[in-house]
Structure formats: structure tokens, C-alpha cells
Amino acid sequence: MPETTIETLPKGPFKVSGDFALKGTDGTQLADDKKTVFLCRCGASKNKPFCDGAHKGCDFDNEPAAA
């Protein structure tokens, strides 16, 4: 079975690659036949759960605050 990886992109989305199933809250299959998807983390995407690049304009920063 191919490996599934989830990568956190700096100041951006999650990149999910490999063999996976992505289902919506109602159980419907999303991203049929895709091997790579980018999932929104900033909450500003107009195409949730997918990233549409909105993080670039909303000052999203996932870096931890300095102690």
C-alpha cells in the first residue's frame, strides 16, 4: 500500500499525499481520484476544506509565539 503523508506547509495549508479517503461531514467522498490535496488551516478559504490560497491575504501564521 502506498504511504500517506501529511505535511504542514509554513504559513499555509496541510499537504496530504498518497493513498487516502477524504470524506465530508455527511460522509460523502471528497477529492475522488486525487493523490494530493491541500487542506485549509487558516479558515479563510472559500472552498473549504480545500485551500484556495486565501492564507496569503489574511496574515495567517502557524508559527508558535516566542516565549
Number of C-alpha atoms within 10 A of each C-alpha: 5 8 8 13 14 14 12 15 12 11 15 20 22 19 17 19 17 15 14 17 12 14 12 10 6 6 8 9 11 13 15 10 9 14 13 16 18 20 21 22 21 19 16 17 17 12 13 12 16 19 22 16 17 18 19 13 8 12 10 16 14 14 8 6 6 4 3
